[in-house]
Amino acid sequence: MKKIILLPLAMILLAFIMPGKKKVKIFLAGDSTIAIKETKAFPETGWGMPFVHFWDSTVTVVNKAKNGRSTKTFLSEGLWKSIMDEAKEGDYVFIQFGHNDESVEKKERYSTPDTFKMNLSRFIKETRDKKATPVLFTPVSRRKFDKEGLAVETHKAYSALTREVALEQNVLFIDLDEKSRSLYQQFGPEHSKLLFLQLQPGEHPNYPDGRNDNTHFNELGARLIAQLVLKELKGLNTELNNRIIIPAVKK
């Protein structure tokens, strides 16, 4: 009789001593290099798509990234507001911009250096006001090599601005520009094409005329960039480390 009574009591006490992990959300704010793609765009893949598979059931990844968005249009179109309306204490907001902010010729997207820094600072402040955690990223690099076969910077100015904001705001920071270039260098000028939307005419029904794209990833490239993000995130030692269901890639 005692055993029947004690067992439920022990289980109740254990529930108080070892409460379950609180559910959190990771919001992804950014551009086409992260975004979820329509079927008609495949094999183009944003790194946010494979990124959802790294987490246990306590984490929901909310991918708000959209093609062609800069900090300017992310604000003007209400995409940032949609994150702030949903974000709660304990959540995370990953912020990666620069590709479209630096497009001087596209006036609707372009952000001056001062405006870019101001917008990033606003994103950080408003995330913190929600008691969520911002993580700032430099823009992922495009694929470009010099005559010596060295991967060169493609976002030099706006990556530098992002680094400045990260220091000024003392925010968690991932230099995805530098890390992605290192990845491309490992593959080399020719084999790095295997990570991007590079297709010969007739190779894929979605691109009958072929594609020579050094900005957007295919499925392999997106997965490797997502793994880079996971590895760098693990190095920041946040409590998200306890929610990863696969190990980060070793150096």
N, C-alpha and C positions, 0 to 999 in steps of 0.2 A: 504493500500500500504506500509506504514511504517513497519508494522508487518512482511510483507513478506521479506523486505530487512534486518531488524534487526535480524531475527532469524538465517539466515545463518552466519551473522557476529559474532553473539554470539557463534555459534558453532565453528567457526574458531578460535576465541580468546580462547575458552575453550581447544581446541586441543593444543595450544601453552602453556597454563598454566598447563595442566595436560597431559604431554606426556606419551605414553605407556611405559611399562617396557621393557628394552632392553633384548633380548633373550640371554640366557647363556647356556653353556654346563657344565655338571659335568662328568669328565672322571674318570673311575674306573681302577686303576692299581693294579694288585694283582694276586692271585693264584686261585686254584679250589674252595676255600670256598666262593668266590665272583662270579665266572664265570657263563656265560650262558651255560646250559647243552643241549646236544643233546637229542632227544626224547628217544633214546635207553638207556639213563642213568636214566631216571625218575624212582622213585620219587626223585632221587638226585637233589638238587636245590641249586644254589649259592645265597647268600643274595642279590647280585646285581640284581637278577631277579625281586623280589617283590619291590625292592627299586625304580624302575622306576615309580611306580604308586602313589607316594606321592606328585607329583609336578604338578603345573599348566602348561598351554600351552607355557609358556615362557622358560621352562627348558627342555633340552634334556639330558638324561643320556646316555653316551657312554661307554659301558662296554667292556674294553680291557683286562680284567683279563682272564687268561688261566690256565688250569690244569697244575700242575707240575712246574710252573714258580717261579723262585727266582729273586732277583734283578739282579743277574748275567745273567741269560738267558733272562730276560725281555729286557735287553740291547742288548745282543748278537744277538737275533732274530729280532731286529728292532721294537719290540712292543712299547718301550718307544719313539722311534723316530716317530712312527705313531701318538702318542699323541701330541708330540711337533710340528709336522707338521700341526696339526689341531687346536691346542689350540690358543685362542685369549685373548686379554685383557678382564678382567671381568669373565672369565671362572674359574672353580674349578677343581683341580686334587686331588683325594683321593688316598692315597698311603698306601697299606697294604701288607707287606711281612714278611717273617720269617719262615713259615712252611717248605719251601724247601731250604732256605738259610742255615738252621741248619742241613741239611741231609749230614753228613760227608761221609757216605758210597756212596753217589751219587755224584761223582766228578764233573759231568757236571753241577750240580745245586749248589753245596756247595759254600758258600761265607764265608771266614774267618771273624771273628768279625770286623777287621779293614776294610776289603773290604765292608762288609755290611753297616757299618757306612758311608764309603766314597760314596757308591752308593746312599744311602738315601739322603745324603747331596747334591749330584749332582742333584737328582730329584727335590729337593726343590729349588736349585739355578736356574735350567733351567726353572722351572715353573714360578718363580718370574721374570726371564728375559723376559718372555712372557707377563708380567703384569697380570698373572693369579694367583690364590690363592691356595697354597698347603695345604692339610690337612693330617697330618700323623697319622697313626693308628698302635697300637700294633697288632700282629697277633691274630685273634680270637682263643679262647682256644679250645683244644680238650676236650672230655668228659673223665674225670678220677677222681675217688674218692678213698680216703684212707679207712682203716679199720673202722675208726670212722664215715664214711659217709660224709666227708668233701671234697669238690671239690678242687683239687690240681693243682698247676701250671704245665703246659705242655710246656711252651715256656720261662722259667725263664730267660735264658741268652739273647735271642734275643729280648724279650720284654724289658729287661733292657737297651739293646743297643739302641732300638728305643726311649725310654724315654730320654736317654742321648742326642740323636740327636735333639729331640724336644726342649729340654732346650737350647742346644748350638745354635740352629738356630732360636729360638724364633718363632716357627711355631705353627699354630693351631693344636691341638692334641686331639685325642680320645683314651683312654685306653680301647680298645675293649677286650683285654685279661681279664682284671679285671672285666669288666661289663658282659661279657659272662659267666664267672665262677659264678658270683653272680646269674645269671639267672638259670644256671644248679643247683645251690644249692637250689634255691626256689623249683625246681621240685624234687630234691632228687636223690639218686643213681639209683633207678628203673624207676621212671617216666620220668627222663631226657632222657631215651632211645627214648621217643616219639618224640624227636626233631631231631634225627639222622637217618641215613640210616641203620636201624635195621629191618631185615626181616627174617622170618622163611622160610625154604625150601618150595617152591610151593606157597608162598604168593603173589608173583608178577612175571609176565611173563618175565620181564627183568632180574630177578635174580632167576632162577629156583632152585639153590642150596642155596638160602638165602644169607644174608649179615649181617656182624657184624662190622659196621663201626662207629667209634667214632670220626671221623674227619669231615665227610661230612654230610650236613643237608638234611632232607627231606623238603617238602613244608612248614610244620608248623614251623620247626626250622629256616629255611631261613627267613620266614616272621617275626618271633619274633626277630631275630638278626637285620634284616633291621629296625624294629621299635626301637630297642635299638640305632642303629646308628642315626636314625632321632631324637630321644630324646636328645642324646648327642650333635648332631649338632645344635639343637635348642638352647642349653645352651651356645654355642659359640657366639651367637648373631651376626651372619653374615646377610647380606642382603638377603640371601636365605630364611630366616624366612618368608619373605613377599611373598614367592612363594609356600609355603606348602599348599596343598589342604585338608589335614586332620590333626587334632591335634596330637602332640607327646603324647606318652603314659605317663600317670601320674605316679609319684613315689608311 
